Amino acid sequence: MTGYRATAATSLLVLVLVFALFGPVVWGAAAERVDTGAIWQAPSGAHPLGTDGLGRDLLARVLVATRLSVLLAVSATLLGAVAGVLLGVLPSVLGPIAGRVIGTVIDILLMFPALLLVMFLAIVFGAGTAGVLVAFAIASMPGFARLTQTLAASVADADYLAAARVLGVRRHRLLYRHVLPNIVEPLAITVTSSLAFALVAISGLSFLGLGVGSPSYDWGLLLGQGLDRIYLSPAAALGPGVAIVLAGLGFQLFGEALARAAGGHRRTRFAGAGAPAPAPEGDHVLRARSLTVEFPGSRPVRGVDLTIGNGEIVGVVGESGSGKTLTALAVAGLVPHPGRVSARELELDRGALAMVFQNPGTALHPTIRIGRQLAEVAEVHAGLSKKDAMNRAVARLRAVAIQDPPRRARQYAHELSGGMQQRAVIGMGLMGTPRLVIADEPTTALDVTVQRRILGLLASINAETGASVLLISHDLAVVAEISRRVLVMYAGLIVEELPVSVLRARTPAHPYTAALLATSVDLDTDRDLPLATIPGRPPTTMPDGCPFAPRCPRATRRCATETPRLREHARSHRVACWHPL
């Protein structure tokens, strides 16, 4: 965590914890010392906040009350979080009927405002430390349950969870082994932020006489006692009030700082550095070394080395699941949670990066007009006014060959065809001055004429602006259309890097690339012959040796035990194979 807010939050939190730990030890005697000669004294040098009705020093009592106030807030929050997490995670591992019942229970509990529910339960359980602890835990449980239910639902349909069910993994093991590790981070951030509400709520109950009572005392009780003499001695109420505000502010700021830190750094971490990736220097816009993407139980991208030169168009091909899209998302810093990215080296100026997603229908906001979405980029990154940004948006729509751009800028995404949506997404990327455009299967689900126009648009952007293009596709013909160099990926590895001329000549060196070429059809393909296929399936777990060995007709014993590295095969042509063609 960095920044002044994080520093302030950490400082406040450390201060509160220090007083909670050492307050009773250092000031405990002064807080309990009765002095009948110093009853209801105003603030003085001996008693900065004055004294109470028994002559006890109020500052000492405020400092000593830190422990009980913080302990109650933390304990109640943790109890509510544990109960809520257990309740919210059950629908993801139980049957649909039990899941609906639990969901209904959570919905009913969420109908009641949390603070009113705390007050009601405090009355039911009775005033006192135990009563307020249980009351707040029960009242906060539905909120944690709903958050957990939502987070767990995001991983409930994951393939690794389905595989665990097929293997007969017991439900309790599914919970702590597969579900909880994937949602623990946002839950921890929420718990930290909830401590502020817990502190204020419990202090409020004590202030109303529904919480902590004598002889114990917390900040809320001291505030209530000081309020009786607010006009005679304001400091008596000001002391515990300021303590509540500062501690609550510390917890809240710390939770927000954790959330920002998680959002900025949890997706990408680079070996040997905690700083952002440096901007590239020299004749390349992207350089990655040993780029790896890991998810719980799998590593879909395994040590990819990737370099893209200035103005270069590089194609990436491979079967579905080979790691193409994840490699691009890792470069852009967009790998979803709980994915983890590591790289020995990564040089990229993400401020000069444009991303064209596979499905433009989901990349465009459905309730915001197209022009407004494009203009927002210029407003945020270039500081343009709304009028100037909208003018640039219309100009960019015209640049990507959208007819009648002023009218299209006033339309919503669903009013555009698939090809127009894709062009609008490309136009959004051109609102800045990108040095690298990552196009993730931009021609998927488009007819061949629109495909050709989109590819022509990417080529013209490259020629006119000098921006490099990383084109991802499973279609070799699409990649060969505009690329100058092609990377072939299989099972999270680059198995061949070859010039596009070699691809067009159909003379690759790796058996997998040759198999991909054999499965592609064109107008010259003999329709009387059966379609070629690649036997077998890509590996779900990474085997020893070459990952393509189980499907390769040239595989030997060495292929099954030793993993080949990319090595020079010819000029500008590298291959990872023990027996290249």
N, C-alpha and C positions, 0 to 999 in steps of 0.2 A: 504494500500500500504506500502510495506517495501522495504529496500534495498537502496544502495547509490544513484542509479538513481532516485528513487522516492523522496528521500530527496532533491537531487539537483534540480529536476523539481519543487517540491513544493516551495523550497526557491526562485528560480528564478521567479516563477509565483507570489508569494506573494510580492516580491520586485517590480515587474512591476505594480501590482495592487495598491500598496502603492503610487508609483510615479504618477500613473494615477489619483488616488483620490486626493492626496494632492499637486501634482506638481504645478498646476496653482495657488493654494492658497498660497503656500510658496514662489515660485519663479516667480509668474506671473508679479509682478512689475519690478523685475530685468530684465526679458526677454523683457519687452517693453520699458525700460528706454533708451532713445537716448542720446548718449554722443559723440558729434562731435569731441571731443578732443582725443577720444580713437578708432578711425576708423581703422579697419584691424590690430588690435594689435595681436602680437604672444602670445602664451600661457604664462601666468605669475601667480603669486600667487593670484592676484585679479581676473584674468580671466583664469581659468585652461585650457580652450579650445580656448582662444582668443576671439576676437570680430568680428562682421560682418561689412558691409559697413556703418552702422549707429551707430556703437559703442556699440551695444547691446551684452550682455554676451551670448556666444554660449552655455555654459554648462546649463545656466538657460533655454535657449530656447529648448535644447534637453530634459530636464526634463519636461518642460511644454508641449512639443509636445507628450509626452507619452499618455496623455488622448485622444487626437484626433486620434492618430495612433491606439491605442487599441480599441477605440470605433468604428472606421470604420471597423476594422477587425472583431470584434464580431458582429456588426450589419449586415455587408454584409454576413457573414457566416450563421447567424441565418435566414436571409431572404432567402438565397439560400436553406438552409436546410428545412425550412417550405414549400417553394414552391416545392422542390424536393420530400419531403415526401408525400405531397398531390397528386402529379402527379404519384409517384411510387406506392402508395397504391391503387389507383383506379382500376387497372386491377383485383385485388383480390375480389372486391365486385361488379364490373360491369359485364356485359355480355361478352362472348368471343369475339364478334366483336369489342366492344369498347376497350377491353383489348388489342387486336392485334393492333388497331390504336394507342393507347397510347404507346405501346411497340415500334412501328415503329418510332414514334416521338422521343422517347428517343434515339433510335439507331442513328437516323439522327443527333441529337444534339451532340452525343458522337463522331461523326466522326471528329469534329473540335477540335484541341488542346485547352485546357482550357485557357492557357495564351494568345494565339493569339486571341481567342474569346473575352477575357477581353479587349485587346487593341482595337480590332475592335469596340466593343460596347462602349468603352469610347470615341472613336472618334465620333460615331453616337450620343451619348447622350450629348456630349460636356464636356469640362474640368470643374472640380469643384467637390465639396464634394458629391452632390447628384448624379452627373453623374457616378462617380467611384463606388459609393455604389450600384446603380442599375446594372451597368455593371458587377460587380463581382458576384452579386446575381444571375443574369441570367446565367452567364457562369458556376457557380458552381452547378446550379440546376440539370443538367443532371446526374452528378455523384451521387448526393444524390438520385435522382429518380431511377437510376439503382440499387443501393444498397437496397433501400426500396422495389423495385419490387422483388428482389431476396429474401429478408427476408420475405416479405409478402407471397410470393409463398410457402414458407416452412410451413406456418400455414394455407394456404387457404383451404387445404383439410382435416384439422383437424375435428374430429367428433363434437367437441363442436361448431365449426363454422357452420357446416352443420345443427346441431340441432337448432342453432339460426336462420338460414335461414328458416327452416321448421316452426318454431314458428312465423314467420312473422316479425322478428326484422328488423327495417328500416336500410337502408344502412349506414347512418351517425352514427347510434349507433353501427353497426358492426365495423365501423372504430375505434371509440374511446374506445369502450368497449372490443372488442375481438381481433382486429388486432394490433393496436398500442401498447397496454401494453406488448405484447409479443415480440416486436422488438425494444423497446425504448432503451434498454441497448447498443447494438452494434451501434445504431445510435448516441447515446450520445458520445461514445468513438470516432467515426469518426468525429463528429463535433469538438471535442476538438483538434484532430490532424489536422483538416483542418484550424484551426485558424492560424497556423504557415504559411501555404501557402498563406492565405488571407493577412496576415501582409506583407509578402515579395512582393506579387503581387501588392497590393495597394501602398506600398512604391515605387515600381518600376514605377508605372504609374505616381506618383507625381514627381519622379526623371526625367521622360521623359517629364514632362510638361502636362500630360494628366489627372492628378489627382487634388489634393488639390492645390489651388493657393492663392496668397496674397489677403487679409491680414492674412488669416488662414495659418497654416503651420503644417506639420507633419514631421516625420523622413525622408521620401523620398525627400521632398522639401529641407530640410536642407542639406541632402547629396548632392543633385544637386548643391546647392549654394556653399557648401564647396569644391566640386570637381574643381571648377574654380580656386581655389588657392591651389590645392593639393601640388604643388612643393614649394610654399612659406610657407604654414602653413598646414601641413598634419593633424593636430589635428582637424581642422575645418570639415574635411570629416570623420575622424576616429571616432569622438564622435557619430554622428547619425548612422554610420555604425555598430559600436559595439552594440549600443542599439537595432538595428534591429536583429542582430545575436543572442544576448542574449535573447530577448523576443521570437523570433521564436523558439530558442532552448528550452526555457522553455515550450512553448505550445506543441511542438512536444514530448518532454520527458514526459510531464504530460499525454498526450494522450496514449503513449506507456505504461506508468506505470498503467494507468487505464485499458488498455487492458490486461496486465499481471495479474492484481489483479482480474479482472472479470473472466479470464480463470482459475485462481487458486482457487477462493473462491466462485464464484456465484453458483456453483453446489452443494456445501456442506457447511452447517453451523451447528455447534454444540452448543447446549444451554449452556451458561455460559462460553464459550471459543472461542477465535478466532484463536487458534493455531491448527495445524494439529492434527489428531487423534493420541494418543500415541500408541506405540507398546505394544502388550499384554504381560503380565507377567504371570507366573504360568503355569497351565496345559491346557491352551486354546490358540487358534490362533485368535479367533474372539469373541468379546463380544459386542453386540448391545442392547441398551435399549431404548424403545420408538422411534424406527426408523420410520420416517414418510416422505413420498414423496408427494409433492403438485404441482399441475399444476393449471393454472387459471380456476377456476370453478370446480375443482375436487381434490380428495385426494385418489389416487389409493392404497397407502400403509398407514395404519393407526396404528401407535404405535406397531410395531413388536419388540418382544424380541427374540434375537437369540444368541446362544452360540455354538461354535464348538470347541471341544477339540483337543489336539495334536493327529495326526494320525487317526482322526475319519472321517468316511464317512457318511455324512448326506444328505438325499434326501428331496426335496421339491416338492410336487405335488399339483395339482389343475387345474381347468378349465382355458381356455384361458381368460385373463383379470383378473385373481385373484390376480395379483401383484407379481408373482414369479420372473420374469425377472427384474422388477423394483427394487425389494428388492436387488437382486444381483448387479445391476448397482449402486444402492445407496451405497452399501458397497464398491464397487470399485471406487466410485467417478466419475461415467460415466453417470449420469442422464443428458439427453440433456436439453438444454435451451428451454423453460423457467421453467423447473422443479426446485423445491427447496427442499432440503433435510435437515431435522433436526433430532437430536437425543439427548436424555438426556445423553447418554454415548455411545462411540464407540471406541473400542480398536482394532486396526488392523495395522499391518506393511505392508503398500501397496508396499513397496519395495520387499517384499517376497510374492507377490500375482501374480498368473497366471490366465488368463481369457481365456476360450475356448468358442467362440461365437457359436450361433445357426447355422449360415450360413457361413461355411468356405470359400465359393466362394467370399463373400464380405469382409471377414476378411483379406484375402490375397490380396496384391497389384497386379493388373493385369499386370503391365509393369515392375516389378522387379522380378528377378529370386528368386526361393524359398530359395536357400542357402544364397543369399545376404540378404533377409529379416530376416532370423534367425540369421545370423552373426551380423547384426546391433544391436541386443539386447545385445550381449556380448561386442561389441565395446563400446556401450554407458554406460552400467551398470558395466561391469567388467574391462573396459579399455584395452581389448586385442587388439593386432594388427589385421589387416585384415586377414593375413594368419592364425593366431591362432584361430581367431573367425570363419573362414570358416571351419577349421578342427573340431572345436567343433560342428558347425552346421551339418556337415556330421555325426558326432558321434551321435548327438541327433536324426537325421533321422533314423539312424540304430537302436537306442534304441526304437523307436516307431514302429519298424517292417516294415519299408519301404524298399522294395527290391532295390538293386543297388543304395544306397544313393548318391554316387558321381555323378551319371548321373541325378538323380532326383533333386539334388541341383542346377544343371545347367538349369533346366526346369522352365517354367512359370506355374502359377496356373491353367490355362485352359488345360494344358497338363496332369494334374493329375485327377484321378477319384475322386468322392465325398468322398470315404473313405480315400484315400490318402491325400486329402486336409485337412480332419479333423485331421488326424494323424500329418500332417505338423504343423497345428495350435497348437496341443498339444506339439509337439516338440519345437515350439517357446516358449511356456510357460516354458519348461524345460531348456531353455538356461541359466537361472539363477538358483537359489536354492530356489524355492518357498516352503513356509510353508503351503500355502492354494491354491488349484486349484478350481476355480469356473467354472463348466461346465454347460453352459446354453443350455439345450436340445441338447446335442452333437450327438444324434442318429437320429434326425429328418431327414426324407427324405432318410434314408439309408436302404438298405435291411436288413433282419433279421440276415444274416450271418455276414455282416459288423458291424451291431449293437453289436453283441456279441463280436466281436474282439475289438471294441472301449471300451466297458464296461470292458473287460478283461485287456485292456491296462491301464485304469484308476485304476483298482484294483491292478495291478502290480506296478504302480507308487506309490500308497499308501503303498504297502508292502515293496518296495525296498528303497524308499526315506523317508518314514515317513510323507509325505505331507498329510495334511487333504484335503478332497474333499467335495465340496458343489455341489451336483448333482441336477439339475433342470429338471423336466420333467412333462408331462401330462399323461405319461404312467406308471401306477402303477407297471407293470411287470418289466419295466426297472429299476425303483427305488429299487424294492425288490431284484433285482439281486445282487447288491453289497453293498447297504446301510446297516448301522447298526441301524440307527434311522431315522424316517420319520416325516416331518412336513407337515401338510395339511393346505393349504391356501384357503381362500374364501373371496372375496370382500375386499382384502387388510389386512386381519387379519389371524393369525394362530389360527385355530379352534381346532386342535388336534395335539399333539405330542406323538408319540407312537413308541415302539420298532418294528423293522422289523418283529420279530417273531409273533407279534400280527397281523400285516398286512398279513403275509402269512397264518396265521390261520383264517383269515377273521372274526376276532372278534373285530372290532373297537368299540369305545364308542360314536362317533359322527354320527348322521344320515347322514351327508353329506359324510363322509368317507365311510359309508356303501353303500350309493348310488353310489359312484364312483366305489367301488368294484363290485357292481351288474352290472355296465355297461361294465366292462372289460370282455373280452372273452379269452378262451384258448381252448386247444384241447378237454377238457372234456365238453365244453358248448354244451347243447342240441340244435342242429341246427333246430329242428322243432318248437322251441319256438321263438316268436318275440324278437328282441333285446331290452334289458332293457334301459330305458331312465330316465333322471331326469326331471320331469315336471317343466315348467317355465323357466325363464332365470335369470342369475345373475343380481343384481340391478345396474342400471346406476347411481343412486343417493343413498347415504347411508340412509337407513330408521332408525327409532328409534328401539331399541331393537336388537335382533339377526338378522343379515343380511340374514340368511338362513331360517328364519321363514316363509316367503311367500311360500316356496317350501317344507317345512318340514311337514311330516304327523303327527309328535308328537307335533307340535307347540300349545301353549296355549296363553292366554291373556298376561301372564307374558313375554313370548318370544317376543311379539310385542312391549313391552314398556321398558324392561330392557335388557341391553347388558351383556351377561355372560362373565366372565373373565376366563382365563386358571386356572384350579385348579387341584389338585392331584386326579387322578381317581384310579390308582394302581401304583405299583413301576415302575418308569421311564415312566409313562404314565399320561399325562395331557390332559384335554379336556375343551373346552369352550362351555358348553351346560347346560341348566336348567334341561333337561330330557334325560340324556345319556342312551345309550342302555345297 
